[in-house]
Amino acid sequence: MKRYRDALIVGVLLAFPFFVLKANMKSPEEQSALDEALLRFSTPFESVAATLARGVTGVLSDYFYLVDVKRDNERLAYENARLRERERSLEQAQADNRQLRRLLQLKDSTEPDAETARVIGKDYTEFFRVTRIVLDQGTREIKPHSPVVSPDGVVGAVLHASAETAEVELAVDAAFGVDVEDERTHARGFVRGTGDPARYGCRVEMVDSRDEVDIGDLLVTSGKGRWFPRGIPVARVTRVVKRELGRDQDVDALPTVDFSRLDSVLVLSPVGDETPSANVPTGPTGPRGRP
């Protein structure tokens, strides 16, 4: 009995849409009373079904739209990342080109035969202070004691040289020293590195109490001592303590070169035939002579 009932229900459900469709296809004058009853009965169901269909269609459309938007966003994010990387590469290339142009200008103004060298290694202290840099020899021959400079000023001097690399002693090393003069007043002095492992610093020795030296003054190589050419920046004065007549002033300075950012340098030949000891200040009248 249950089987017949289920079959009857299925038959009615299948037949009902057929008769409703048939009634909808007739013109109003051809519709019978049964057709009109079927249409009145089915109208609410058709309205609900149409609303549900529109809702499902809208949800599916939004879903596929969001899928497309997500895909577009991922593509745009990738393009933005690629463009940012390209922009960084171009900025780095421009910075390298500017550095190279400055090196070439320095080469033309100091020594045409000077050689550019690439920094391939750096030694650091526990305070991240650079203590040594290593240069690539390349095809040229870099000799010990050769002055090393950058567009910002004196870097140091070649300490050791091998077939492939050259190790540079920096201007802030305690064993390094160079004769300087105040660019503003031409007061003479001798800049020596402090060798402080925590910070870059220089001491300016042999500054006569009568000489005028102020904070902010730029100290440049004097050309004395037959080593570095004249006029290359070395350090900028940060502290001056005046002393009584007959005693040297107490002067501190900071190097003009940022050793942590060095990528390439210029290696010069000594000005004279001999390279003076960095530990002995020189002058026209002797080791401690005054101009």
C-alpha positions as CSV (number, residue, x, y, z in Angstrom):
1,M,0.0,0.0,0.0
2,K,2.9,2.4,0.9
3,R,4.5,1.6,-2.4
4,Y,1.4,2.6,-4.4
5,R,1.1,5.8,-2.3
6,D,4.7,6.8,-3.0
7,A,4.2,6.1,-6.7
8,L,1.1,8.2,-6.8
9,I,2.8,11.1,-5.1
10,V,5.7,10.9,-7.5
11,G,3.3,10.8,-10.5
12,V,1.4,13.8,-9.2
13,L,4.6,15.8,-8.7
14,L,5.8,14.9,-12.2
15,A,2.5,15.6,-13.8
16,F,1.8,18.9,-12.0
17,P,4.6,20.9,-13.7
18,F,3.5,19.5,-17.0
19,F,-0.1,20.7,-16.6
20,V,1.1,24.0,-15.2
21,L,3.4,24.5,-18.2
22,K,0.6,23.5,-20.6
23,A,-1.8,26.0,-18.9
24,N,0.8,28.8,-19.3
25,M,1.2,28.1,-23.0
26,K,-2.5,28.6,-23.6
27,S,-3.9,32.1,-24.4
28,P,-6.3,33.5,-21.8
29,E,-9.4,32.8,-23.9
30,E,-8.4,29.1,-24.4
31,Q,-7.8,28.5,-20.6
32,S,-10.3,26.3,-18.8
33,A,-11.4,26.6,-15.2
34,L,-8.9,23.9,-14.3
35,D,-6.1,25.8,-16.0
36,E,-7.0,29.0,-14.2
37,A,-7.0,27.1,-10.8
38,L,-3.6,25.5,-11.6
39,L,-2.2,28.9,-12.5
40,R,-3.5,30.6,-9.3
41,F,-2.2,27.7,-7.2
42,S,1.2,27.6,-8.9
43,T,1.9,31.4,-9.0
44,P,3.2,31.7,-5.4
45,F,5.5,28.7,-5.9
46,E,6.8,30.1,-9.2
47,S,7.5,33.4,-7.5
48,V,9.4,31.7,-4.6
49,A,11.3,29.6,-7.1
50,A,12.2,32.6,-9.2
51,T,13.4,34.5,-6.2
52,L,15.5,31.5,-5.0
53,A,16.9,31.1,-8.5
54,R,17.9,34.8,-8.7
55,G,19.5,34.5,-5.3
56,V,21.5,31.4,-6.2
57,T,22.5,33.0,-9.4
58,G,23.6,36.2,-7.6
59,V,25.6,34.2,-5.1
60,L,27.3,32.2,-7.8
61,S,28.1,35.3,-9.8
62,D,29.5,37.0,-6.7
63,Y,31.6,33.9,-5.9
64,F,33.1,33.8,-9.4
65,Y,33.6,37.6,-9.4
66,L,35.5,37.3,-6.1
67,V,37.5,34.5,-7.4
68,D,38.5,36.6,-10.4
69,V,39.2,39.6,-8.1
70,K,41.4,37.5,-5.9
71,R,43.3,36.2,-9.0
72,D,43.7,39.8,-10.2
73,N,44.9,40.9,-6.8
74,E,47.5,38.2,-6.7
75,R,48.7,39.1,-10.1
76,L,48.9,42.8,-9.2
77,A,50.7,42.0,-6.0
78,Y,53.2,40.0,-8.0
79,E,53.6,42.8,-10.5
80,N,54.1,45.3,-7.7
81,A,56.7,43.2,-6.0
82,R,58.5,42.7,-9.3
83,L,58.4,46.5,-10.0
84,R,59.6,47.3,-6.5
85,E,62.5,44.9,-6.9
86,R,63.3,46.5,-10.3
87,E,63.1,49.9,-8.8
88,R,65.5,48.9,-6.0
89,S,67.9,47.5,-8.6
90,L,67.8,50.7,-10.6
91,E,68.3,52.8,-7.5
92,Q,71.3,50.7,-6.6
93,A,72.7,50.9,-10.1
94,Q,72.2,54.7,-10.0
95,A,74.0,54.8,-6.7
96,D,76.9,52.7,-8.0
97,N,77.1,55.0,-11.1
98,R,77.2,58.1,-8.9
99,Q,79.9,56.5,-6.8
100,L,81.9,55.5,-9.9
101,R,81.6,59.0,-11.4
102,R,82.8,60.5,-8.1
103,L,85.8,58.1,-8.2
104,L,86.6,59.0,-11.8
105,Q,86.4,62.8,-10.9
106,L,88.7,62.2,-7.9
107,K,91.0,60.2,-10.1
108,D,91.2,63.0,-12.6
109,S,91.8,65.6,-9.9
110,T,94.5,63.6,-8.0
111,E,96.4,61.1,-10.1
112,P,95.4,60.0,-13.7
113,D,97.3,56.7,-13.2
114,A,95.4,55.8,-10.0
115,E,93.5,52.5,-10.0
116,T,90.0,51.8,-8.9
117,A,89.6,48.8,-6.6
118,R,86.5,46.9,-5.4
119,V,86.0,46.2,-1.7
120,I,85.5,42.4,-1.4
121,G,85.8,42.0,2.4
122,K,85.5,43.8,5.8
123,D,86.6,42.9,9.3
124,Y,84.4,44.0,12.2
125,T,84.6,44.4,15.9
126,E,81.9,43.2,18.3
127,F,80.5,46.7,18.0
128,F,80.1,46.4,14.2
129,R,83.0,48.8,13.6
130,V,85.0,48.1,10.5
131,T,88.7,47.5,11.3
132,R,90.1,46.4,8.0
133,I,88.9,46.2,4.4
134,V,90.1,43.8,1.7
135,L,90.5,44.9,-2.0
136,D,90.4,42.9,-5.1
137,Q,93.8,43.1,-6.9
138,G,92.2,42.4,-10.3
139,T,94.7,42.7,-13.1
140,R,96.7,45.5,-11.6
141,E,99.4,45.3,-8.9
142,I,98.6,47.1,-5.7
143,K,101.7,47.7,-3.6
144,P,102.0,48.0,0.2
145,H,101.9,51.5,1.6
146,S,99.9,52.8,-1.4
147,P,97.4,55.5,-0.3
148,V,93.8,54.5,-0.5
149,V,91.1,57.2,-0.9
150,S,87.4,57.5,-1.7
151,P,85.3,60.5,-2.9
152,D,84.6,61.3,0.8
153,G,88.3,61.4,1.8
154,V,91.2,59.3,3.0
155,V,90.4,55.7,3.6
156,G,93.9,54.5,4.7
157,A,96.9,52.7,3.2
158,V,97.6,49.3,1.8
159,L,99.0,47.2,4.7
160,H,99.6,43.8,2.9
161,A,99.2,42.8,-0.7
162,S,99.1,39.3,-2.2
163,A,98.6,38.0,-5.7
164,E,94.8,38.4,-5.5
165,T,93.9,40.7,-2.6
166,A,95.2,43.7,-0.7
167,E,94.5,44.5,2.9
168,V,94.0,48.1,3.9
169,E,94.8,49.7,7.2
170,L,92.1,52.3,7.9
171,A,92.6,56.0,8.9
172,V,91.1,55.3,12.3
173,D,93.6,52.6,13.1
174,A,96.0,53.6,16.0
175,A,99.0,52.8,13.8
176,F,97.9,55.2,11.0
177,G,98.7,58.9,10.8
178,V,98.8,61.6,8.2
179,D,99.9,65.2,8.1
180,V,97.0,67.6,7.7
181,E,96.0,71.2,7.6
182,D,92.8,73.1,8.5
183,E,91.1,73.9,5.3
184,R,89.8,77.2,6.7
185,T,92.9,78.5,8.6
186,H,95.7,76.3,7.2
187,A,96.7,75.4,10.7
188,R,98.9,72.3,10.6
189,G,98.5,69.1,12.6
190,F,98.8,65.4,12.5
191,V,95.8,63.1,12.4
192,R,96.1,59.7,14.1
193,G,93.5,57.1,14.5
194,T,92.3,56.2,18.0
195,G,91.8,52.5,17.3
196,D,88.7,52.6,19.5
197,P,86.8,49.3,18.9
198,A,83.4,50.9,19.6
199,R,83.5,54.0,17.5
200,Y,85.4,55.7,14.7
201,G,87.6,58.5,15.9
202,C,90.8,60.5,15.4
203,R,93.2,62.5,17.5
204,V,94.7,65.6,16.0
205,E,98.2,66.0,17.4
206,M,100.7,68.9,17.2
207,V,98.2,71.7,16.9
208,D,100.0,74.8,18.2
209,S,98.2,76.8,20.9
210,R,98.5,79.9,18.6
211,D,96.7,78.2,15.7
212,E,93.0,78.8,15.1
213,V,91.0,75.5,15.0
214,D,87.3,75.3,15.7
215,I,84.6,72.6,15.9
216,G,83.4,71.7,12.4
217,D,86.6,72.6,10.6
218,L,87.6,70.2,7.8
219,L,91.1,68.8,8.0
220,V,92.6,67.9,4.7
221,T,95.9,66.3,3.7
222,S,98.7,68.9,3.6
223,G,100.8,67.1,0.9
224,K,103.8,67.1,3.3
225,G,105.6,63.8,4.1
226,R,105.6,62.7,0.4
227,W,102.7,60.4,0.8
228,F,99.1,61.6,0.2
229,P,98.4,64.4,-2.3
230,R,97.3,67.7,-0.9
231,G,93.7,68.6,-0.3
232,I,92.1,65.3,0.3
233,P,89.6,65.4,3.3
234,V,90.6,63.4,6.3
235,A,88.5,64.3,9.3
236,R,86.2,67.0,10.7
237,V,86.9,68.6,14.1
238,T,84.5,67.6,16.9
239,R,86.2,68.9,20.0
240,V,88.8,71.6,20.8
241,V,90.4,72.2,24.2
242,K,92.7,75.3,24.2
243,R,96.0,75.0,26.2
244,E,98.3,77.6,27.6
245,L,100.9,79.1,25.4
246,G,103.6,76.6,24.4
247,R,101.4,73.5,24.7
248,D,99.6,71.8,21.9
249,Q,95.8,72.0,21.8
250,D,93.7,68.9,22.6
251,V,91.7,68.3,19.4
252,D,89.4,65.3,18.4
253,A,87.9,64.6,15.0
254,L,85.7,62.2,13.1
255,P,86.8,60.7,9.8
256,T,85.0,62.0,6.7
257,V,84.7,58.4,5.3
258,D,81.9,56.0,6.3
259,F,84.0,52.8,6.3
260,S,80.9,50.6,6.6
261,R,79.5,51.8,3.3
262,L,82.6,51.5,1.2
263,D,82.1,49.5,-2.0
264,S,85.0,50.8,-4.2
265,V,88.0,52.9,-3.6
266,L,90.9,54.6,-5.5
267,V,94.5,53.3,-4.9
268,L,97.1,56.0,-5.5
269,S,100.9,55.9,-5.8
270,P,102.9,57.7,-3.0
271,V,103.6,61.3,-3.9
272,G,107.3,60.9,-3.4
273,D,109.8,58.1,-3.9
274,E,109.7,57.2,-0.2
275,T,106.8,56.4,2.1
276,P,107.3,58.0,5.6
277,S,106.4,56.1,8.7
278,A,102.9,56.9,9.8
279,N,104.2,57.1,13.4
280,V,106.4,60.1,12.7
281,P,104.8,63.4,11.8
282,T,106.8,65.3,9.2
283,G,107.3,68.9,8.3
284,P,109.5,71.2,6.4
285,T,111.9,71.6,9.4
286,G,111.9,68.1,10.8
287,P,109.6,65.5,12.3
288,R,107.9,68.2,14.5
289,G,108.5,71.2,12.3
290,R,106.0,73.9,11.9
291,P,105.1,75.6,8.6
